[in-house]
Amino acid sequence: MKRLASLKTLWQRRPWWSRPGQDVELQALLDGADPQAPQAVRHLWLIRLLGWVRRAEPRYGTRTLVSTLAQDPVRRARVVSMLASIWRDGDVAALLADFGFSPRTSFLNELGERLRRRVLPLSPDTDDLGTLFNLLFDDPADAQWLADLDEPTLNAIGELWADAMRELDPERCNGAACPLGWREPFHDAMLYLATQIRAAGFSPAFRSRMGVRVDVDFDTKMARAEGRSNEASARHAFRHLSQTTERVHELALAHAQEAGPDAPPSAALLHEAQYLRALLDTCANAARGLHGHLEEHGISMDLVFQIDQLCERCRRMERLLEAVLSPKPGPVLRRFLIELLQVSEERRSVRALFTQHYSMLARKVAERSAETGEHYITRTRAEYRQMLRSAAGGGAVMAVTTFMKFVMLGLGLSPFWSGMAAGFNYATSFVVVQWLHFTVATKQPAMTAPAMAAKLEDTRSEAGVESFVDEVAHLVRSQVAGIVGNLMVVTPLVLLAQLAAWWALGAPLISEAEAHYVFKSMTLLGPSLWYAAFTGVLLFSSSIIAGWVENWFVLHRLDSALRWNPRIRARLGAHRAARWAVWWRENISGLAANISLGFMLGVVPVVASFLGLPLDIRHVTLSAGQTAAAAATLGWDVIHNPQLWWCVAAVPLTGMLNVGVSFALALRVAVRSRGVRLVDRARLWQAIRRRMWRHPLSFLLPPRSSS
């Protein structure tokens, strides 16, 4: 009865998904372990064994596996030989040192590698233990499973691995037992990492930006290792990293020969290890310090990627050093394995790569746009009136652009050259608006959103939230002033030009066929709103291009080249070269935004039409001008034509979508670049809705108290 009760208790402890057939399957898998089998077969056996553990519920499956091996020495010996044969064909040190790192220090190469891993299957017939690791642990839940393992099971797995490594010792150490045992590949991995860190630290990209040159003697090194001095330089740290790593290995080897591989580390070894940690901290801090240089002198994505790789290698070395020095390495090795699993999961994600390495560029683009966007935000009545005058000037220029568009269409060019001509027309108009210090309303939001996001430094206090809402009110008023200023000038000027043409030439500037086409294409009953939203995307894209071009200009120090290049100075003269350098530095962002926007508005619809995509542009100022021109062509009777009023109704909605989509996308980039939490974003939207309910006019007109 007691035996039946114990069996019943054991059965109740087994998970509901456990079945006797699974134990039979496990025994068959263990019996199939053949150390003499081809490499691919052995790797497949290990993959199937790990798959059985997952199917049996990982924790229960792992306990069942280790208990089965503990009760059957023959099967255990076969499994140990199988593991040893797998390690024999691979390089464990390379797995520890290289797994998770890109073989080439380039952002685009890493992007291509991740895309390849997502698309192409991996082969188990490989000498690369990193590839085998990815095949073994391809489930995102593996890290949690390893973290939940109990101590006895973890120790049993560690004993299996240690026995497999001991079986390899005679082959790896010329027929003699390795004093360091399983720690030997860890020391090799640290040496590989130290060499890579040193090479990165002395690369031209790092040397030219660190600019630190201080050398110290041995006594100062020891003082820094004890935490009494911070005078050791980055160059010194990179220079001595490899030899210090080798010294740690030599001390560990000598101590293992005297006291055994599992003896506590000696005082000399701990002292040298402490100094190695200090060097690693110095190298990592020197690399992180380059971010400040990049913030000031332009962002290089490849250099950001190299900085992150160097810092992660320093961190990997610290983890390996902790493992070889720990008297109880089991928990340390488990944490290290979990980190490898997390790295493996991250390297499968293309989105994580962009999120990690484009955050700095996004912030810098947002900040550069914010500098320009401040000029488009009005806070007082005087600034509001100035915005109306500036927008009126922009409307006058856009009136000319409207008629030039009809001229371009009348040339009868092929679609591509027609789009290029329209793009040249738009780009020229936008540049003229910039040079005359006028304003086109729809160009504001992509610049003003980053300026507004710059106010998000304090979103957790009520005062910070209210300050942000004030900025939103200022911004909306500025957008309204810009659109009103554009429309109140472009429409009358187009009508006057048409009336002047009737009086002087006896005919309007555009034909009736063109006028009817305008009514047909601009009507609210068609896809105009969809096209207006797409135009907002192009407006946002132009601001991103502007920020990227300015960052590229600053990164390559072209303003300095314009000022100091001998040939340019000889051609222009010193004073003129200096003025040109300043002018280009101040205007490169605006020129890039205006020219890119103009050609996108002209060429993108042509390309979309070629691809069969339902995309076109609807710009609020141009739409108003074209509608006015068409109405003037058809005469006074047009006021009875419902098509006119459908086009008129589409104009304000077009403006809202132009501004709204562009602003929303720019604000999203700016907010993400500043790491604003989701909770804080919700509080901000709630505060904005509360202000709109209580003081709606504050979003349209400046307060009377402002001057």
LUMKOL-358600 format. One line per 4 residues: for each residue x, y, z of C-alpha. Coordinates in pm, 1 decimal, m for minus. Layout:
BEGIN
X:Y:Z  ...
end
This chain:
BEGIN
0.0:0.0:0.0  281.3:237.5:86.5  442.2:164.6:m248.5  114.7:233.2:m430.8
71.1:555.0:m235.7  422.8:668.6:m324.0  363.6:587.5:m691.3  34.0:777.9:m679.7
209.1:1076.8:m522.8  483.4:1065.0:m787.4  221.5:1047.8:m1065.7  35.3:1346.1:m919.5
357.0:1550.0:m916.7  414.7:1480.3:m1282.5  265.8:1748.7:m1509.4  m55.8:1663.7:m1691.2
128.7:1666.9:m2024.2  381.4:1403.7:m1908.0  314.6:1057.7:m2052.7  502.9:728.0:m2027.5
562.4:749.4:m2401.9  778.2:1055.2:m2347.9  1013.1:858.6:m2121.1  1041.1:592.8:m2390.5
1122.3:864.2:m2644.2  1391.6:1002.3:m2412.4  1551.5:661.6:m2368.7  1552.4:613.6:m2745.7
1720.3:952.7:m2788.7  1986.2:871.6:m2529.7  2051.4:533.6:m2688.9  2097.0:711.5:m3022.3
2392.7:914.4:m2896.9  2686.7:814.9:m3120.6  3011.5:1010.2:m3071.0  3147.1:858.3:m3394.2
2857.5:981.6:m3609.6  2906.8:1260.0:m3866.2  2904.9:1612.7:m3733.4  2562.7:1704.5:m3871.1
2407.7:1391.0:m3719.3  2552.3:1470.3:m3376.6  2425.5:1826.0:m3393.6  2079.8:1706.7:m3497.7
2079.0:1465.1:m3204.1  2147.4:1752.5:m2963.1  1876.1:1964.7:m3126.0  1623.5:1680.4:m3096.1
1720.4:1623.0:m2732.2  1659.5:1988.2:m2648.9  1333.4:1973.9:m2842.7  1219.6:1682.1:m2626.1
1297.7:1887.2:m2314.1  1074.6:2168.1:m2441.0  788.8:1936.5:m2535.2  798.5:1772.5:m2192.9
781.9:2118.5:m2026.4  1135.3:2252.9:m1984.4  1176.4:2232.3:m1606.2  1027.1:1884.2:m1576.3
1206.1:1767.7:m1891.3  1542.1:1889.2:m1763.4  1495.9:1720.5:m1426.5  1388.5:1398.5:m1596.7
1692.2:1407.7:m1826.9  1949.9:1458.4:m1550.0  1785.7:1203.3:m1320.8  1777.6:944.7:m1601.2
2146.2:997.5:m1670.7  2230.3:982.7:m1299.8  2061.8:640.5:m1272.1  2223.4:498.5:m1586.5
2607.4:537.8:m1593.6  2633.8:376.1:m1937.7  2401.1:623.7:m2103.3  2560.2:907.3:m1911.4
2905.9:811.7:m2037.6  2772.8:798.2:m2392.5  2613.5:1143.9:m2359.0  2933.9:1286.8:m2208.6
3134.6:1148.0:m2501.8  2875.9:1293.9:m2739.5  2907.0:1639.7:m2583.7  3285.9:1612.9:m2585.5
3286.0:1525.1:m2955.2  3067.2:1828.9:m3029.7  3297.6:2061.7:m2835.6  3599.0:1897.1:m3002.9
3479.9:1994.3:m3351.3  3398.3:2350.2:m3247.1  3584.4:2637.2:m3086.9  3433.3:2705.7:m2744.9
3650.8:3013.0:m2693.6  3529.3:3160.8:m3022.6  3168.6:3102.4:m2913.9  3229.9:3282.7:m2584.7
3415.9:3572.6:m2746.7  3236.5:3625.5:m3077.9  2875.8:3520.2:m3029.3  2642.9:3817.7:m3060.8
2901.4:4046.7:m3220.4  2915.3:4149.8:m3582.1  3218.7:4016.1:m3771.8  3241.9:4354.5:m3947.5
3213.1:4683.3:m3763.0  2954.3:4834.8:m3993.1  2590.3:4911.2:m3929.7  2483.8:4814.1:m4281.1
2674.8:4486.3:m4262.9  2502.2:4399.6:m3936.7  2166.8:4489.7:m4090.5  2238.7:4259.0:m4383.1
2345.1:3981.5:m4145.5  2020.6:4006.1:m3949.6  1810.9:4005.4:m4263.7  1999.6:3700.4:m4386.4
1935.7:3517.4:m4059.6  1564.8:3596.0:m4080.1  1530.2:3478.2:m4439.6  1784.0:3198.3:m4488.7
1779.2:2874.1:m4286.2  2080.0:2765.3:m4078.6  2256.5:2434.3:m4136.6  2350.4:2204.6:m3845.6
2648.3:2080.0:m4051.0  2877.5:2353.8:m3922.5  3194.4:2402.4:m3719.2  3060.9:2730.9:m3583.7
2924.6:2677.3:m3233.9  2746.9:3012.6:m3264.0  2532.1:2873.4:m3546.4  2466.9:2559.2:m3342.6
2373.4:2776.8:m3044.3  2113.2:2958.0:m3254.5  1969.5:2626.1:m3371.5  1954.7:2489.7:m3017.7
1798.4:2793.9:m2854.1  1548.2:2936.2:m3100.4  1260.9:2981.1:m2852.8  1224.0:3322.9:m2681.4
1114.1:3140.5:m2363.3  1446.7:2957.4:m2325.4  1597.2:3232.5:m2109.1  1311.2:3213.1:m1860.0
1334.9:2834.3:m1854.1  1704.9:2846.4:m1761.6  1639.5:3112.7:m1499.4  1379.4:2886.9:m1332.6
1606.3:2581.5:m1299.2  1661.1:2470.0:m941.6  2009.1:2442.1:m792.8  2042.7:2058.8:m796.6
1942.5:2037.8:m1162.2  2179.6:2320.0:m1249.6  2465.6:2144.7:m1067.0  2392.4:1818.4:m1249.3
2409.4:1995.6:m1586.5  2734.4:2159.5:m1479.2  2882.6:1821.4:m1392.7  2791.8:1688.4:m1736.9
2965.1:1981.4:m1901.7  3269.6:1954.6:m1673.9  3304.4:1582.9:m1750.1  3283.0:1653.9:m2122.2
3551.5:1920.4:m2091.9  3773.9:1685.8:m1887.4  3744.6:1427.0:m2160.2  3880.5:1688.4:m2400.9
4168.6:1798.6:m2176.7  4428.5:1545.9:m2297.2  4366.5:1641.5:m2659.7  4382.5:2014.5:m2592.1
4689.9:2001.8:m2368.1  4918.8:1765.7:m2562.1  4823.5:1451.8:m2376.7  4832.4:1603.0:m2026.4
4544.4:1721.9:m1814.8  4480.1:2097.5:m1838.6  4526.4:2256.4:m1495.6  4249.6:2509.9:m1564.2
3999.4:2254.0:m1690.8  3680.3:2413.4:m1829.2  3819.3:2761.2:m1750.2  4083.7:2736.4:m2023.9
3853.6:2840.3:m2314.5  3721.9:3125.3:m2098.0  4073.5:3266.0:m2066.1  4125.7:3221.7:m2441.0
3800.3:3405.6:m2505.7  3911.6:3694.6:m2284.0  4234.1:3721.0:m2482.6  4038.0:3729.3:m2810.2
3813.4:4002.6:m2672.7  4105.3:4206.2:m2538.7  4269.4:4196.6:m2880.7  3949.1:4313.5:m3050.2
3892.9:4591.0:m2795.6  4250.1:4712.4:m2835.6  4220.6:4711.0:m3216.2  3896.7:4912.3:m3198.1
4046.8:5157.8:m2948.6  4343.8:5227.0:m3176.8  4136.4:5250.2:m3494.5  4151.5:5587.8:m3673.8
3788.0:5669.7:m3593.4  3850.0:5631.0:m3218.1  4198.7:5785.4:m3202.7  4094.8:6101.9:m3380.1
3810.8:6161.0:m3133.2  3953.1:6057.8:m2796.7  4237.6:6306.8:m2794.5  4366.1:6189.6:m2453.9
4736.8:6126.5:m2412.4  4857.8:6057.4:m2061.2  5098.5:5781.9:m1962.8  5158.4:5643.2:m1617.0
5405.6:5414.1:m1447.9  5345.1:5083.4:m1277.8  5286.1:5241.7:m936.9  5012.0:5461.4:m1078.4
4856.3:5155.6:m1239.5  4838.0:4981.2:m909.0  4695.3:5290.4:m743.1  4418.6:5299.9:m1002.1
4350.2:4928.8:m951.3  4298.7:5003.0:m582.1  4059.7:5283.8:m663.2  4286.4:5569.0:m545.1
4350.7:5738.2:m879.4  4173.8:5814.4:m1206.1  4479.0:5942.4:m1393.1  4522.9:5640.4:m1622.3
4437.6:5750.0:m1976.7  4226.2:5577.9:m2236.6  4528.7:5519.8:m2457.9  4714.6:5358.9:m2172.0
4416.8:5134.7:m2096.7  4386.2:5013.8:m2455.8  4762.5:4963.8:m2477.8  4790.3:4745.3:m2166.7
4466.3:4549.8:m2195.9  4603.5:4247.7:m2384.4  4913.8:4201.6:m2174.0  4712.6:4234.3:m1852.6
4473.3:3966.3:m1978.4  4767.2:3737.3:m2051.1  4907.1:3808.9:m1705.8  4575.6:3704.3:m1547.6
4589.9:3381.1:m1746.4  4947.0:3310.6:m1636.7  4866.8:3369.7:m1269.6  4553.5:3152.8:m1292.0
4751.5:2872.7:m1461.9  5031.5:2881.7:m1203.1  4783.6:2882.6:m915.4  4585.4:2591.6:m1067.1
4904.2:2386.5:m1101.5  4984.7:2442.5:m735.5  4643.1:2428.4:m566.8  4411.2:2272.0:m826.6
4160.4:2422.1:m1074.2  3880.5:2462.6:m817.4  4089.7:2629.5:m546.1  4000.8:2987.5:m449.1
4200.8:3242.4:m649.9  4522.0:3374.7:m501.7  4574.2:3729.8:m379.1  4804.0:3809.3:m672.8
4542.6:3682.5:m918.8  4266.3:3886.8:m757.0  4488.0:4196.4:m759.4  4566.4:4162.6:m1130.0
4200.2:4085.9:m1205.0  4099.8:4404.8:m1025.0  4341.4:4601.3:m1240.4  4200.1:4432.7:m1552.1
3851.3:4543.7:m1449.2  3981.7:4899.3:m1406.7  4125.8:4890.8:m1758.5  3797.5:4760.4:m1897.4
3605.9:5038.1:m1721.1  3845.9:5295.7:m1865.6  3811.9:5156.9:m2218.7  3431.7:5143.8:m2197.2
3409.0:5496.2:m2051.1  3641.7:5628.9:m2320.2  3415.4:5477.9:m2586.7  3100.3:5614.2:m2424.2
3267.2:5955.2:m2403.7  3274.4:5966.1:m2782.1  2897.0:6014.9:m2776.5  2956.9:6369.9:m2653.7
3188.8:6433.4:m2948.0  2928.7:6294.5:m3186.4  2654.7:6510.3:m3033.8  2864.0:6818.2:m3108.3
3027.4:6726.3:m3437.9  2769.3:6504.6:m3608.7  2646.1:6147.2:m3579.3  2812.6:5860.1:m3765.8
2600.2:5544.6:m3754.1  2899.1:5318.3:m3815.1  3088.4:5483.4:m3530.4  2787.8:5455.4:m3297.9
2772.0:5086.2:m3387.3  3144.6:5042.1:m3314.6  3108.6:5218.6:m2979.2  2826.1:4987.2:m2875.3
3021.0:4681.3:m2988.8  3329.4:4787.8:m2792.9  3129.5:4851.6:m2476.3  2953.9:4514.4:m2508.7
3288.7:4338.7:m2553.1  3416.4:4503.0:m2235.5  3105.6:4383.0:m2057.7  3150.9:4030.3:m2198.3
3509.7:4024.0:m2068.6  3390.9:4120.7:m1721.3  3137.2:3835.8:m1725.8  3401.7:3584.0:m1833.3
3642.1:3710.2:m1569.0  3371.2:3676.2:m1306.7  3309.1:3315.7:m1416.4  3672.1:3202.7:m1397.5
3726.8:3364.0:m1056.9  3402.9:3256.7:m891.5  3437.7:2976.0:m631.7  3081.5:2866.4:m723.4
3061.8:2923.8:m1099.5  2722.5:2756.3:m1151.2  2498.8:3062.3:m1094.2  2746.9:3285.1:m1276.1
2750.8:3056.6:m1578.7  2373.0:3041.2:m1579.8  2350.9:3423.3:m1584.8  2609.0:3429.8:m1861.2
2414.8:3174.1:m2066.7  2092.1:3369.8:m2017.7  2268.4:3682.5:m2144.1  2382.5:3491.2:m2452.4
2022.9:3383.7:m2512.3  1905.5:3743.1:m2482.0  2176.2:3854.4:m2724.6  2069.6:3581.0:m2966.5
1708.1:3696.2:m2948.0  1804.6:4060.7:m3001.6  2014.2:3973.2:m3307.1  1708.0:3819.3:m3469.0
1531.3:4155.8:m3454.9  1589.1:4412.4:m3728.0  1366.5:4659.6:m3546.6  1582.0:4639.5:m3232.2
1888.9:4731.7:m3437.6  1720.7:5043.8:m3575.8  1575.4:5135.2:m3237.4  1911.6:5105.1:m3066.7
2136.8:5276.1:m3316.6  1908.5:5535.5:m3473.2  1803.4:5689.6:m3142.0  2103.9:5922.8:m3136.1
2058.5:6021.5:m3499.5  1686.6:6076.0:m3444.3  1758.5:6297.4:m3146.8  2021.6:6496.6:m3331.7
1793.3:6540.1:m3634.8  1515.4:6647.3:m3399.4  1742.1:6893.9:m3221.8  1868.4:7045.6:m3545.0
1508.7:7079.1:m3666.9  1416.5:7227.5:m3331.8  1669.3:7507.4:m3380.0  1493.1:7601.0:m3704.1
1144.6:7535.8:m3569.2  1178.1:7796.2:m3295.1  1151.2:8064.9:m3563.9  806.1:7935.7:m3663.6
647.1:7950.7:m3316.5  474.8:8274.1:m3213.9  415.8:8356.6:m2847.7  316.1:8723.9:m2851.8
77.6:8938.7:m3056.4  371.9:9109.3:m3225.3  513.7:8773.3:m3332.2  168.2:8665.0:m3445.1
135.6:8971.5:m3668.0  484.7:8911.7:m3805.0  387.8:8554.3:m3887.2  83.8:8681.2:m4080.8
304.7:8919.9:m4280.6  562.6:8648.2:m4346.8  292.8:8402.3:m4455.3  141.1:8668.3:m4681.1
476.4:8698.8:m4857.8  489.2:8321.8:m4894.7  139.1:8328.4:m5043.9  251.3:8582.6:m5302.1
536.9:8358.8:m5413.7  305.7:8058.2:m5428.8  68.4:8252.5:m5656.2  348.9:8269.3:m5912.2
419.5:7899.5:m5851.1  56.6:7818.7:m5932.1  72.9:7970.0:m6278.2  417.8:7824.6:m6342.9
270.2:7481.2:m6275.1  14.3:7534.1:m6553.9  296.4:7650.9:m6782.4  495.0:7334.2:m6710.0
192.2:7119.6:m6784.4  135.1:7306.1:m7111.4  480.5:7216.4:m7241.1  363.0:6862.9:m7320.9
668.5:6693.2:m7172.9  691.0:6321.0:m7105.1  570.8:6217.1:m6758.1  919.5:6195.2:m6607.0
1040.6:6529.9:m6736.5  705.9:6684.8:m6653.4  754.9:6570.5:m6293.8  1113.2:6701.4:m6291.0
994.3:7037.1:m6424.6  722.2:7056.2:m6158.6  977.4:6963.3:m5892.7  1213.7:7234.7:m6013.4
925.4:7484.1:m6000.6  834.9:7388.8:m5642.9  1193.8:7375.0:m5522.4  1275.6:7715.5:m5670.6
967.2:7868.1:m5508.7  1046.6:7722.5:m5166.2  1407.7:7844.7:m5185.2  1290.3:8194.1:m5282.3
1052.8:8189.1:m4984.9  1345.0:8094.0:m4760.5  1577.3:8363.4:m4894.2  1310.3:8632.8:m4862.9
1235.8:8516.3:m4503.7  876.7:8440.3:m4592.3  673.2:8142.1:m4471.4  484.6:7855.0:m4631.0
250.9:7721.1:m4363.8  278.1:7352.4:m4444.8  656.0:7358.7:m4405.1  628.2:7462.1:m4041.8
501.6:7152.5:m3858.3  791.8:6920.0:m3937.8  1024.8:7181.7:m3789.1  811.3:7299.1:m3498.6
734.1:6951.4:m3360.9  1096.5:6888.4:m3254.7  1109.8:7237.4:m3104.3  801.3:7153.8:m2901.9
944.0:6815.7:m2800.8  1246.2:6998.7:m2663.5  1009.9:7119.6:m2387.6  956.0:6760.7:m2272.4
1247.4:6752.5:m2031.2  1008.0:6767.5:m1736.1  684.1:6583.3:m1808.3  627.6:6437.2:m1461.8
546.5:6763.5:m1284.3  227.2:6962.3:m1333.9  425.5:7274.1:m1415.3  614.6:7090.7:m1688.7
292.0:6955.4:m1836.6  128.0:7298.5:m1838.3  436.5:7447.5:m2000.4  411.9:7188.6:m2274.3
41.4:7262.8:m2328.5  126.8:7633.6:m2357.7  376.2:7540.9:m2627.4  108.1:7340.8:m2809.9
m123.7:7643.5:m2802.8  155.4:7866.5:m2937.3  223.0:7614.5:m3211.7  m139.9:7575.2:m3324.1
m180.8:7954.3:m3334.9  131.7:7975.9:m3549.2  m1.1:7713.2:m3790.3  m335.0:7895.2:m3818.3
m158.5:8225.8:m3881.9  61.5:8065.8:m4146.3  m226.3:7906.8:m4335.8  m445.1:8218.1:m4312.5
m159.5:8438.5:m4429.7  m88.4:8212.0:m4727.1  m452.1:8181.1:m4835.5  m551.7:8543.2:m4788.5
m283.7:8645.6:m5041.5  m255.3:8359.2:m5289.1  m627.4:8358.2:m5375.2  m667.2:8735.3:m5444.5
m338.9:8749.8:m5639.5  m439.6:8459.6:m5864.1  m781.1:8618.6:m5927.3  m617.2:8955.1:m6004.0
m374.6:8790.3:m6245.0  m661.1:8620.5:m6423.6  m861.5:8945.8:m6444.4  m555.3:9127.7:m6577.7
m515.4:8859.1:m6844.3  m882.9:8895.6:m6943.0  m838.3:9272.3:m6973.6  m499.5:9270.3:m7152.6
m517.0:8953.2:m7361.8  m889.0:8889.1:m7385.1  m842.8:8536.2:m7249.3  m747.5:8379.7:m6913.5
m403.7:8235.8:m6841.2  m540.3:7880.3:m6831.3  m790.9:7716.8:m7063.6  m1141.7:7599.4:m6979.9
m1032.7:7236.1:m7021.1  m763.8:7290.0:m6759.1  m1014.5:7461.0:m6532.6  m1260.1:7172.8:m6552.2
m973.4:6929.0:m6484.5  m885.3:7127.5:m6171.6  m1243.1:7105.5:m6042.0  m1255.6:6735.4:m6118.0
m926.4:6654.7:m5943.6  m948.1:6893.2:m5645.1  m1302.5:6807.8:m5535.6  m1371.7:6683.0:m5186.3
m1571.0:6396.5:m5338.3  m1253.3:6243.4:m5482.1  m934.5:6114.4:m5320.6  m810.8:6463.6:m5231.6
m799.0:6398.3:m4856.3  m593.9:6082.2:m4904.6  m353.9:6276.0:m5127.8  m336.1:6555.9:m4867.6
m235.5:6306.5:m4598.4  31.4:6162.9:m4828.6  159.9:6515.3:m4890.7  198.9:6546.6:m4513.0
425.1:6241.5:m4522.3  641.0:6409.1:m4787.3  656.3:6726.7:m4577.4  779.9:6522.5:m4281.8
1028.5:6337.0:m4502.3  1180.5:6664.6:m4616.4  1252.4:6761.2:m4255.2  1425.8:6426.0:m4195.5
1633.3:6475.7:m4510.1  1722.3:6826.2:m4392.3  1838.3:6700.6:m4052.5  2037.3:6417.8:m4209.5
2207.7:6650.2:m4462.5  2298.6:6900.3:m4192.0  2436.6:6619.7:m3974.0  2641.0:6496.0:m4272.7
2763.5:6851.5:m4336.7  2876.6:6891.9:m3975.1  3020.7:6539.7:m3946.2  3251.6:6591.5:m4244.4
3337.2:6947.3:m4130.7  3253.8:7098.4:m4467.8  3212.2:7444.9:m4317.4  3573.2:7426.3:m4197.4
3681.4:7299.0:m4539.1  3508.1:7589.7:m4711.7  3684.2:7832.8:m4482.9  4036.7:7688.3:m4472.5
4085.5:7479.2:m4787.1  4383.7:7634.0:m4973.9  4226.1:7613.4:m5319.9  3895.0:7760.9:m5204.1
4074.0:8042.6:m5017.7  4286.3:8114.6:m5323.9  3977.6:8129.3:m5546.3  3745.6:8323.9:m5314.3
3979.1:8503.7:m5081.9  3998.9:8456.9:m4705.9  3710.3:8689.4:m4609.4  3470.8:8561.4:m4874.5
3555.2:8198.5:m4794.3  3477.1:8266.2:m4427.0  3142.8:8426.0:m4519.9  3055.2:8133.7:m4746.9
3136.9:7885.3:m4470.6  2905.9:8065.9:m4227.9  2630.9:8101.9:m4489.7  2632.2:7734.3:m4582.2
2638.8:7627.6:m4218.7  2332.6:7841.8:m4145.4  2137.5:7756.7:m4462.3  2226.1:7397.7:m4550.9
1932.5:7256.1:m4355.4  1677.4:7490.4:m4514.7  1812.2:7433.1:m4865.7  1804.3:7056.7:m4819.4
1446.6:7070.4:m4689.9  1318.3:7299.2:m4963.8  1491.6:7132.6:m5257.0  1408.7:6779.0:m5143.2
1045.1:6874.2:m5077.2  1008.4:7043.6:m5413.4  1139.1:6750.4:m5611.8  942.7:6498.3:m5403.7
621.0:6690.1:m5474.1  699.7:6685.0:m5844.3  858.9:6343.6:m5902.8  694.9:6111.4:m5647.6
347.7:6126.1:m5813.0  505.8:6037.7:m6148.0  690.5:5739.5:m5999.6  373.4:5632.9:m5816.7
175.6:5649.7:m6139.9  437.0:5436.3:m6316.0  406.1:5176.7:m6037.0  26.6:5191.8:m6042.2
2.2:5336.6:m5689.4  m290.4:5570.1:m5605.4  m71.6:5858.1:m5487.9  m69.6:6227.1:m5575.3
m7.7:6555.4:m5393.2  m252.4:6807.8:m5251.0  m83.5:7113.0:m5103.7  m323.3:7353.8:m4935.7
m171.8:7674.3:m5077.4  m133.9:7535.5:m5428.5  m483.3:7383.7:m5413.4  m633.2:7719.6:m5318.9
m440.9:7892.9:m5596.9  m542.5:7638.9:m5861.1  m907.7:7652.6:m5751.7  m904.8:8033.2:m5776.6
m742.1:8020.7:m6119.6  m1000.5:7771.0:m6248.4  m1288.6:7976.8:m6109.4  m1160.1:8293.7:m6277.2
m1130.5:8113.6:m6609.8  m1494.8:7996.5:m6605.4  m1633.8:8341.4:m6516.5  m1904.8:8461.0:m6277.0
m2141.0:8177.4:m6358.0  m1905.0:7940.8:m6181.0  m2052.8:8040.6:m5844.9  m2356.5:7831.1:m5939.8
m2138.0:7529.9:m6012.2  m2139.4:7288.5:m5712.7  m1797.3:7156.8:m5817.5  m1645.4:7489.5:m5712.9
m1781.7:7466.4:m5361.4  m1671.8:7105.7:m5324.5  m1320.9:7221.6:m5413.5  m1347.1:7515.1:m5171.9
m1461.1:7278.5:m4895.2  m1158.9:7056.0:m4961.9  m906.9:7338.4:m4907.8  m926.6:7371.6:m4525.0
m938.0:6994.2:m4481.5  m633.8:6965.9:m4706.6  m451.7:7213.4:m4485.9  m547.3:7023.4:m4172.3
m415.0:6695.9:m4313.6  m98.5:6854.3:m4452.1  m19.3:7004.4:m4115.5  m157.5:6727.2:m3896.2
16.0:6429.8:m4059.1  348.9:6609.5:m4089.4  329.8:6732.0:m3731.8  225.4:6392.9:m3590.9
513.4:6209.9:m3759.5  770.5:6470.4:m3657.1  643.0:6477.1:m3300.2  657.5:6097.7:m3284.8
1024.4:6097.4:m3384.8  1107.0:6380.6:m3145.7  924.8:6221.6:m2851.3  1083.6:5881.9:m2910.6
1427.1:6039.5:m2938.5  1377.8:6184.7:m2589.3  1249.1:5862.9:m2437.2  918.5:5999.9:m2308.0
725.2:5725.8:m2129.3  381.7:5611.4:m2245.2  230.5:5717.6:m1912.7  365.4:6069.9:m1953.5
236.3:6086.8:m2311.3  m114.2:6002.1:m2186.9  m92.1:6279.4:m1925.6  11.2:6525.9:m2195.2
m282.4:6442.5:m2422.1  m521.5:6466.8:m2130.0  m387.3:6811.7:m2040.9  m422.7:6927.3:m2403.6
m786.3:6812.8:m2419.8  m857.7:6990.5:m2092.0  m711.0:7317.1:m2225.1  m909.9:7289.6:m2549.5
m1232.0:7245.0:m2351.4  m1170.4:7532.6:m2112.8  m988.8:7784.9:m2336.2  m1047.7:7695.4:m2702.5
m963.0:8045.6:m2830.4  m609.9:8016.3:m2689.1  m536.1:7782.5:m2981.1  m642.6:8044.3:m3237.1
m545.3:8389.6:m3106.3  m265.4:8510.4:m2879.9  m369.3:8637.1:m2534.3  m442.3:9007.3:m2497.5
m182.1:9039.2:m2225.0  99.3:8949.7:m2468.5  260.5:9234.4:m2654.8
end
